[in-house]
């Protein structure tokens, strides 16, 4: 996942052309515990960088899902709404949340790479 960027809110994004795929990190799922509910943004909706784009609920807590960049939602992963446990099983792979057409690619420059994120996650959970 070397081309993946990470936010301080524990979201990740990978880019394929103009479309970014967004999900939550393994670290986030470990902090949340067993996820039992996921709410995603509507296809066609516009989201702003650092804005709320969904919700996950676990046996421990509810948490907002933020979008690390601005854009238009072009696809959602209905399978994680139908079976939220998939998020715990594969948070940085098949359990992505939504895809969006980026409004401004330069917003990616404010995000962390894998090494920076791992260090950040370790420091904030200590």
N, C-alpha and C positions, 0 to 999 in steps of 0.2 A: 504494500500500500504506500509506496514511496511518493506517488503523485497525489496522495490524499492530504488534505489540510484539515486542521482541527481548531475548534473554538474553545474559549474558556468556559463555555456552558456545556462542554462535553458532547458537542455534535461534530460529525465528520462530513466532508464533502469530497467527492471525486468528480473530475471534469471529463466529459466526453464531447469535444467540440464546444458548442454553446450551452450544453445541458449539464447541470450538476446533479448528482445523486447524493441525497442527504439522509443521514441516520444518526443514531446515538452510539457513543463509544462503549466498548466492553467495560471500561472503568465505570461509566454511568450505570450500566446494568448491575455491576457488582455493588455499587452504593445503594441502588434502589431495591435490590432483591428480586423476587419473582414478580414479573410484570403480568397483570391480570386484565388490563384494559389499555387500548390505544385509540386516540382520536387524531385524525389527520386533516390537513387543510383540504378544501374543495378544489378539484381540478378546475383550472381556469382562473383561480383566485390569484391576486398579486400579494406578495409578502415583502416586507421590508427587512433589511439587514438588522439582526438582533431582535426582531419582533417575534411574538409568539406565533407558532405555526402548527401547534398541536399539543396534545397532553398524553402523558403516560401515567398509569396508576399501578402501583405495586402493592404487595401485602403490607409494606411499610409506609408508603407515602405517595402523594400525587406530585407530579412534576411537569412544568411546562416544557415543551420542546421549542427551541428557538431556531430561526433560520440564520445561518452564518453569512448569507449574502441575499441581496434583493433579486426578485424576479417573478416570473409567472409559473405557477404550478402546472406542469404538463402531464404528470402521471402520479398516481398514488399507489402504494403497495397494499391492496385490499387484503392480502393474505395475513398480514400482521394484525389487522382489525378483527378478522375472523378467528385468528388464533394468536393472541398476544404472547404466548410462551415462546414463539419463534424468535422474539426479540432477544430473550436470554440465551437462546441456543446459538444464534449467529448474528450478533449485533452489528458487526462490521462487514457483513457480506449480504446474504440473501434476505435479511430482515431490514433492509433499507426502508425509509419512511416515505419519501416523495422525491420526485425529480422536478427540477425547475429550469426554465430558460433564463439564464443570467441577464440581468439588466446592465451590470457594470463589472466586467472581469477584474478590474483593479481592486475590487473589494476583497478578493482572494489574498491580496498582499498583506492584509491585516491579520491573517490566520497563521497558526503554528504548523510546522512540519511534525512528523511522527516523533522525532527525537525531542523536540521542544515540548510537545504535548506530554510525552511520557514523563519528562522531568517536572512539568507543571502539575500533572495528576499526582505524582508521588509526593510533591511538596504540599499540595493542598489537602491530601488525605492523611498526612502525618499528624 
